[in-house]
Amino acid sequence: MQDDIRAAGAINVQDFLNEHRFSPFQWLIFALCFLIVLLDGFDTAAIGFIAPSLIKDWGVSRQALAPVLSAALFGLAAGALFAGPLSDRVGRKVVLAASVMLFGVACAWSSFSTSLTELAILRFVTGLGLGAAMPNAVTLMSEYCPEKRRSTLTNAMFCGFPLGAAFGGFLAAWMIPQWGWRSVLMLGGVVPVLVAIVIVLLLPESVRFLLAKGGRQDKVRAALRRISASADKASAFVMSEKAPASKATSGMGVIMSRPYLVGTLMLWLTYFMGLVIFYSLINWMPLLLKDAGLSPQNATLVSALFPLGGVGAVFFGYLMDRYNPTAVVAVGFALTAASIFAIGQSADNLAVLMGVVFVAGVVMNTAQSSLPSLAAAFYPTQGRATGVSWMMGVGRLGGIAGSFLVAELARQQFGIQGIFAVVALAGVAAMLALLVKLAAEPKLRGQV
């Protein structure tokens, strides 16, 4: 079929991307998407950085701050669920620009908040934009990548999230003593607004989306010409999908259609379980280790090792591009379960505990950060944004569940070994879900 296409003078866009070197234009797309995800990480974590200052300045209790801390989580879920289908209908670029502008304006506006209620509402709106931005950045980036480097590049882009969260911590520690907590929110708002303007001016629409929607050939040619001048030689541009076709006309219809239904549900379950683990440990590990006999300082130090492992996603992306990507991520969650179980068994030895927590953070954050790339490769163009965003949106509920899980286990008087054993089961569930996806969708393995 590809020979017939070439004989007619038409070029398949994915073949074009595969055959040409990764151009400065594609690196620009990567840089902008990386920056969007980095800002996503910064703004998601910003409320945690300013929480101590809020308590001090406004004289509120930790309990009263809970709605503010959780508002963005609900917004993240809602934004992802809404934006994916919209992106598959109107385009990646317009939804991405609008979502970045939304979370920028809302974050900047929240710096003028005068009450917890006002701040909670604005954090929810910020979450809407954040939840919509990340899956669209993942989708757009994946659709400009050559097949053999797609997972590596997409995972590398996704590393912007933990880096943004970590960078935000350093910035907040420097800014708050000088200008107060409001300056952190203002910075987290002004920069995304500027980035949204750059997106409108420089970021292209996905050529795969344009072709899927019967877009103008001149727009496709103009975008591909910035990768290679050989695009001018094509009489037309076409797109083929290796994944099974769906008769559905909407993104939601595609991901819930028979060829994709089992895989869709298993991706939702996997992302949900991954966030159960992440938020259980991020929110509760310092207290659990303190209760196990560590000093408050050591408990905080050890816990801080856990979120450092997200950059390992680049290595997983490399493996996913060379082996079965679903199997690679399943192995990551198996190692996650084993290492989290080991944390509970190591609490009485500080040196071993530090090593185990770091390893758990590396494998857990790496496996979780690889899921958007896995989802983007699983779905066809007409349902890709919906598939990625709904996986992330439904999965956000796992973050909410994880926040309450350990509290309930502690109330039931589970010891530290029992608590970490239960949390480790979420890693086992994620691994099994991916194995079910692998078995149920053999024709889709590693394909776009």
C-alpha positions as CSV (number, residue, x, y, z in Angstrom):
1,M,0.0,0.0,0.0
2,Q,2.8,2.4,0.8
3,D,4.4,1.7,-2.6
4,D,1.0,2.6,-4.3
5,I,0.9,5.9,-2.3
6,R,4.4,6.8,-3.3
7,A,3.8,5.9,-6.9
8,A,0.9,8.3,-6.9
9,G,3.2,11.1,-5.6
10,A,1.5,11.2,-2.2
11,I,3.5,10.9,1.0
12,N,2.5,9.2,4.2
13,V,3.1,11.7,7.0
14,Q,4.4,9.1,9.5
15,D,6.8,7.8,6.9
16,F,8.0,11.3,6.3
17,L,8.7,11.8,10.0
18,N,10.4,8.4,10.2
19,E,12.7,9.1,7.3
20,H,14.0,12.5,8.2
21,R,16.3,13.5,11.1
22,F,14.7,15.2,14.1
23,S,14.7,18.8,12.9
24,P,15.1,22.1,14.8
25,F,11.4,22.6,14.2
26,Q,10.6,19.4,16.0
27,W,13.0,20.4,18.8
28,L,11.0,23.6,19.1
29,I,7.8,21.6,19.5
30,F,9.6,19.5,22.2
31,A,10.9,22.6,24.0
32,L,7.4,24.3,24.1
33,C,5.7,21.1,25.3
34,F,8.4,20.4,27.9
35,L,8.0,24.0,29.2
36,I,4.2,23.5,29.4
37,V,4.6,20.3,31.4
38,L,7.3,22.0,33.6
39,L,4.9,24.9,34.4
40,D,2.2,22.3,35.1
41,G,4.5,20.7,37.7
42,F,5.3,24.1,39.2
43,D,1.7,25.3,39.5
44,T,0.4,21.9,40.7
45,A,3.0,21.9,43.6
46,A,2.8,25.7,44.3
47,I,0.0,25.4,46.9
48,G,2.1,23.0,48.9
49,F,5.1,25.4,48.9
50,I,3.0,28.4,50.2
51,A,0.8,26.4,52.7
52,P,3.0,27.2,55.8
53,S,2.9,30.9,54.9
54,L,-0.8,30.8,54.5
55,I,-1.3,29.2,57.9
56,K,0.9,31.9,59.5
57,D,-0.5,34.9,57.6
58,W,-4.2,34.0,57.8
59,G,-4.1,32.3,61.1
60,V,-5.9,29.2,59.8
61,S,-5.6,25.6,60.9
62,R,-4.2,22.8,58.7
63,Q,-7.7,21.2,58.6
64,A,-9.2,24.5,57.2
65,L,-6.5,24.5,54.5
66,A,-7.6,21.0,53.3
67,P,-10.2,22.2,50.7
68,V,-7.6,24.6,49.2
69,L,-5.0,21.7,48.9
70,S,-7.5,19.3,47.3
71,A,-9.3,21.8,45.0
72,A,-6.7,21.5,42.3
73,L,-6.9,17.7,42.3
74,F,-10.6,17.9,41.4
75,G,-9.9,20.5,38.8
76,L,-7.1,18.4,37.3
77,A,-9.5,15.5,36.9
78,A,-12.3,17.6,35.4
79,G,-10.0,19.4,33.0
80,A,-8.5,16.2,31.6
81,L,-11.9,14.6,31.1
82,F,-13.3,17.6,29.3
83,A,-10.3,18.6,27.2
84,G,-9.5,15.3,25.5
85,P,-12.8,15.0,23.6
86,L,-12.6,18.7,22.7
87,S,-9.1,18.3,21.4
88,D,-10.1,15.4,19.2
89,R,-12.9,17.6,17.8
90,V,-11.3,21.1,17.4
91,G,-7.6,20.4,17.5
92,R,-4.6,20.1,19.8
93,K,-3.2,23.6,19.4
94,V,-6.3,25.6,20.3
95,V,-7.1,23.5,23.4
96,L,-3.5,23.6,24.5
97,A,-3.2,27.4,24.1
98,A,-6.5,28.0,25.9
99,S,-5.7,25.6,28.8
100,V,-2.3,27.2,29.4
101,M,-3.9,30.6,29.3
102,L,-6.6,29.5,31.7
103,F,-4.3,28.1,34.4
104,G,-2.0,31.1,34.0
105,V,-4.7,33.6,34.5
106,A,-6.3,31.7,37.4
107,C,-3.0,31.2,39.2
108,A,-2.1,34.9,38.8
109,W,-5.6,35.9,40.0
110,S,-5.3,33.6,43.0
111,S,-2.3,35.7,44.2
112,F,-4.9,38.4,45.1
113,S,-7.1,36.1,47.1
114,T,-8.4,37.4,50.4
115,S,-10.1,34.3,51.8
116,L,-9.8,30.5,51.7
117,T,-13.0,30.1,49.8
118,E,-11.8,32.4,47.0
119,L,-8.4,30.7,46.9
120,A,-10.0,27.2,46.7
121,I,-12.3,28.3,43.8
122,L,-9.3,29.7,41.9
123,R,-7.2,26.6,42.6
124,F,-10.0,24.5,41.1
125,V,-10.0,26.7,38.0
126,T,-6.2,26.5,37.9
127,G,-6.6,22.7,38.1
128,L,-9.0,22.8,35.1
129,G,-6.3,24.3,32.9
130,L,-3.6,22.2,34.3
131,G,-5.6,19.0,33.7
132,A,-6.3,20.0,30.1
133,A,-2.8,21.1,29.2
134,M,-0.7,18.1,30.0
135,P,-2.5,15.3,28.0
136,N,-2.7,17.6,25.0
137,A,1.0,18.4,25.2
138,V,1.7,14.6,25.3
139,T,-0.6,14.0,22.3
140,L,0.9,16.8,20.2
141,M,4.4,15.8,20.9
142,S,3.8,12.2,20.1
143,E,2.2,13.0,16.8
144,Y,5.4,14.8,15.6
145,C,7.8,12.0,16.6
146,P,9.4,9.3,14.5
147,E,8.1,5.9,15.5
148,K,11.5,4.6,16.7
149,R,12.0,7.5,19.1
150,R,8.4,8.3,20.1
151,S,8.5,6.9,23.7
152,T,11.9,8.2,24.5
153,L,11.0,11.8,23.4
154,T,7.6,11.8,24.9
155,N,8.9,10.5,28.2
156,A,11.7,13.0,28.2
157,M,9.1,15.8,27.7
158,F,7.1,14.4,30.6
159,C,10.1,14.7,32.9
160,G,9.4,18.4,32.9
161,F,6.7,17.8,35.5
162,P,8.8,16.5,38.4
163,L,11.5,19.0,37.5
164,G,9.0,21.8,37.6
165,A,7.8,20.7,41.0
166,A,11.3,20.5,42.3
167,F,12.4,23.8,40.7
168,G,9.3,25.4,42.2
169,G,10.4,24.4,45.7
170,F,13.8,26.1,45.3
171,L,12.2,29.2,43.9
172,A,9.6,29.4,46.6
173,A,12.2,29.1,49.3
174,W,14.0,32.1,47.8
175,M,11.0,34.2,46.9
176,I,8.7,33.9,49.9
177,P,11.1,35.5,52.5
178,Q,11.6,38.4,50.1
179,W,8.2,39.0,48.5
180,G,5.8,36.8,50.3
181,W,3.7,33.8,49.3
182,R,1.7,35.8,46.7
183,S,4.8,36.2,44.6
184,V,5.0,32.5,43.9
185,L,1.4,32.4,42.6
186,M,2.0,35.5,40.5
187,L,5.1,34.0,38.9
188,G,3.2,30.7,38.3
189,G,0.5,32.7,36.5
190,V,2.5,35.3,34.4
191,V,4.9,32.8,32.8
192,P,2.1,30.5,31.4
193,V,0.3,33.5,30.0
194,L,3.4,34.5,28.1
195,V,3.9,30.8,27.0
196,A,0.3,30.7,25.7
197,I,1.0,33.7,23.4
198,V,4.1,31.9,22.1
199,I,2.0,28.7,21.5
200,V,-0.4,30.7,19.4
201,L,2.4,32.3,17.4
202,L,4.9,29.3,17.0
203,L,3.3,26.0,17.8
204,P,1.8,24.1,14.8
205,E,-1.3,22.0,14.7
206,S,-0.7,18.3,14.6
207,V,-0.4,17.2,10.9
208,R,-2.0,13.9,11.8
209,F,-5.0,15.7,13.3
210,L,-5.3,17.9,10.2
211,L,-5.4,14.9,7.9
212,A,-7.8,13.0,10.2
213,K,-10.2,15.9,10.0
214,G,-9.7,16.5,6.3
215,G,-7.6,19.5,6.9
216,R,-6.1,21.6,4.1
217,Q,-3.1,20.1,2.4
218,D,-1.3,23.5,2.3
219,K,-1.3,23.5,6.2
220,V,0.2,20.0,6.3
221,R,2.8,20.9,3.6
222,A,3.8,24.1,5.4
223,A,4.4,22.2,8.7
224,L,6.3,19.4,7.1
225,R,8.4,21.8,5.0
226,R,9.8,23.1,8.3
227,I,11.2,19.6,8.9
228,S,12.5,19.1,5.3
229,A,12.1,21.0,2.0
230,S,11.4,17.6,0.3
231,A,7.8,18.1,1.5
232,D,7.4,20.3,-1.6
233,K,7.9,17.3,-3.9
234,A,4.7,15.5,-2.6
235,S,1.6,15.9,-4.7
236,A,-0.5,15.2,-1.6
237,F,-0.2,13.9,2.0
238,V,-2.0,10.9,3.5
239,M,-2.1,9.1,6.8
240,S,-2.6,5.5,7.6
241,E,-3.3,3.9,11.0
242,K,-1.7,0.6,12.0
243,A,-4.2,0.3,14.8
244,P,-7.6,-1.2,14.1
245,A,-10.0,1.3,12.7
246,S,-13.1,2.3,14.6
247,K,-16.4,3.3,13.1
248,A,-16.9,5.8,15.9
249,T,-17.0,9.4,15.0
250,S,-16.0,10.9,18.3
251,G,-12.9,10.4,20.5
252,M,-15.0,9.0,23.3
253,G,-16.6,6.6,20.9
254,V,-13.2,5.4,19.7
255,I,-11.7,4.6,23.1
256,M,-14.8,2.8,24.2
257,S,-15.2,0.8,20.9
258,R,-14.7,-2.9,20.9
259,P,-11.0,-2.9,19.7
260,Y,-10.0,-0.5,22.5
261,L,-12.4,-1.0,25.4
262,V,-10.4,-3.5,27.4
263,G,-7.2,-1.6,26.9
264,T,-8.9,1.7,27.9
265,L,-10.2,0.2,31.1
266,M,-6.9,-1.3,32.0
267,L,-5.0,2.0,31.4
268,W,-7.5,3.8,33.6
269,L,-7.0,1.2,36.3
270,T,-3.2,1.4,36.0
271,Y,-3.0,5.2,36.2
272,F,-5.4,5.1,39.1
273,M,-3.3,2.6,41.1
274,G,-0.1,4.5,40.3
275,L,-1.5,7.7,41.8
276,V,-2.9,5.8,44.8
277,I,0.7,4.8,45.5
278,F,2.2,8.3,44.8
279,Y,-0.2,10.3,47.0
280,S,-0.3,7.7,49.8
281,L,3.5,8.0,50.1
282,I,3.9,11.7,49.4
283,N,1.3,12.7,52.0
284,W,2.0,10.1,54.7
285,M,5.5,8.7,54.5
286,P,7.1,11.4,56.8
287,L,4.5,10.7,59.5
288,L,4.7,6.9,59.1
289,L,8.5,6.9,59.4
290,K,8.4,9.2,62.4
291,D,5.9,6.9,64.1
292,A,8.3,4.0,63.3
293,G,11.0,5.7,65.4
294,L,12.9,8.0,63.1
295,S,13.6,11.5,64.1
296,P,11.5,14.2,62.4
297,Q,14.5,15.4,60.5
298,N,15.5,11.9,59.2
299,A,11.8,11.1,58.4
300,T,11.6,14.2,56.2
301,L,15.0,13.5,54.6
302,V,14.2,9.9,53.7
303,S,10.8,10.9,52.4
304,A,12.3,13.6,50.2
305,L,14.2,10.8,48.3
306,F,10.9,9.3,46.9
307,P,9.9,11.9,44.2
308,L,13.4,12.2,42.7
309,G,13.1,9.3,40.3
310,G,10.9,10.8,37.5
311,V,13.9,11.4,35.2
312,G,14.3,7.6,34.9
313,A,11.4,7.8,32.4
314,V,13.9,8.6,29.6
315,F,15.5,5.2,30.1
316,F,12.1,3.5,30.1
317,G,11.2,5.4,27.0
318,Y,14.4,4.0,25.4
319,L,13.3,0.5,26.4
320,M,9.7,1.0,25.2
321,D,11.0,2.0,21.7
322,R,12.9,-1.2,21.5
323,Y,10.7,-3.8,23.2
324,N,7.1,-4.3,23.9
325,P,6.1,-1.0,25.7
326,T,3.3,-2.5,27.7
327,A,5.5,-5.2,29.1
328,V,8.2,-2.7,29.9
329,V,5.9,-0.6,32.0
330,A,4.3,-3.7,33.6
331,V,7.8,-4.7,34.8
332,G,8.2,-1.2,36.2
333,F,5.1,-1.6,38.4
334,A,6.2,-5.1,39.5
335,L,9.4,-3.6,40.7
336,T,7.4,-0.8,42.3
337,A,5.3,-3.2,44.3
338,A,8.4,-5.1,45.5
339,S,10.3,-2.0,46.5
340,I,7.3,-0.4,48.4
341,F,6.8,-3.6,50.3
342,A,10.5,-3.5,51.2
343,I,10.1,0.0,52.7
344,G,8.0,-1.4,55.4
345,Q,10.5,-4.1,56.2
346,S,13.4,-1.7,56.3
347,A,12.2,1.0,58.8
348,D,14.6,-0.1,61.5
349,N,17.8,0.4,59.4
350,L,18.2,4.0,58.2
351,A,20.9,3.3,55.6
352,V,18.9,0.4,54.0
353,L,15.7,2.4,54.2
354,M,17.2,5.4,52.3
355,G,18.3,3.1,49.5
356,V,15.0,1.3,49.3
357,V,13.0,4.5,49.3
358,F,15.1,6.0,46.5
359,V,14.8,2.8,44.4
360,A,11.0,2.8,45.0
361,G,10.8,6.4,43.9
362,V,12.8,5.7,40.7
363,V,10.8,2.7,39.6
364,M,7.4,4.1,40.6
365,N,7.8,7.6,39.1
366,T,9.4,6.1,36.0
367,A,6.6,3.6,35.4
368,Q,3.9,6.2,36.1
369,S,5.5,8.8,33.9
370,S,5.6,6.3,31.0
371,L,1.9,5.8,31.0
372,P,0.9,8.9,28.9
373,S,3.4,7.8,26.2
374,L,2.0,4.3,26.4
375,A,-1.6,5.6,26.0
376,A,-0.6,7.9,23.1
377,A,0.9,5.0,21.2
378,F,-2.2,2.8,21.9
379,Y,-4.9,4.9,20.3
380,P,-5.5,6.0,16.7
381,T,-5.4,9.7,15.8
382,Q,-9.1,10.4,16.0
383,G,-9.2,9.2,19.7
384,R,-5.6,9.8,20.9
385,A,-6.2,13.0,22.9
386,T,-9.4,11.6,24.5
387,G,-7.6,8.4,25.4
388,V,-4.6,10.1,27.0
389,S,-6.7,12.7,28.8
390,W,-9.4,10.3,30.1
391,M,-6.7,8.0,31.5
392,M,-5.2,10.9,33.3
393,G,-8.5,12.3,34.4
394,V,-9.9,9.1,35.8
395,G,-6.5,8.3,37.3
396,R,-6.6,11.6,39.3
397,L,-9.3,10.0,41.4
398,G,-6.6,7.6,42.5
399,G,-4.7,10.6,43.9
400,I,-7.8,11.5,46.0
401,A,-8.2,7.9,47.1
402,G,-4.6,7.6,48.0
403,S,-4.8,10.6,50.3
404,F,-7.4,8.8,52.4
405,L,-6.2,5.2,52.2
406,V,-3.3,5.5,54.7
407,A,-5.5,7.5,57.1
408,E,-8.0,4.6,57.1
409,L,-5.3,2.0,57.5
410,A,-3.9,3.8,60.4
411,R,-7.3,4.1,62.0
412,Q,-7.6,0.3,61.6
413,Q,-4.4,0.1,63.6
414,F,-2.3,-1.4,60.8
415,G,1.4,-1.2,61.6
416,I,4.0,0.3,59.2
417,Q,4.7,-3.1,57.6
418,G,1.0,-3.7,57.0
419,I,0.4,-0.2,55.6
420,F,3.3,-0.5,53.1
421,A,2.2,-4.0,52.2
422,V,-1.3,-2.7,51.3
423,V,0.0,0.2,49.3
424,A,2.3,-2.3,47.4
425,L,-0.8,-4.2,46.3
426,A,-1.7,-1.2,44.2
427,G,1.5,-1.8,42.3
428,V,0.5,-5.5,41.8
429,A,-2.9,-4.4,40.5
430,A,-1.3,-2.0,38.1
431,M,1.0,-4.7,36.8
432,L,-1.9,-7.1,36.3
433,A,-4.0,-4.5,34.5
434,L,-1.2,-4.0,32.0
435,L,-0.8,-7.8,31.5
436,V,-4.6,-8.0,30.8
437,K,-4.2,-5.1,28.3
438,L,-1.4,-7.0,26.7
439,A,-3.3,-10.2,26.4
440,A,-6.6,-8.7,25.2
441,E,-5.2,-6.5,22.5
442,P,-2.4,-8.5,20.8
443,K,-2.8,-6.7,17.5
444,L,-2.1,-3.3,19.1
445,R,1.2,-4.0,20.7
446,G,3.7,-1.2,20.1
447,Q,1.7,0.3,17.3
448,V,0.3,3.7,16.7
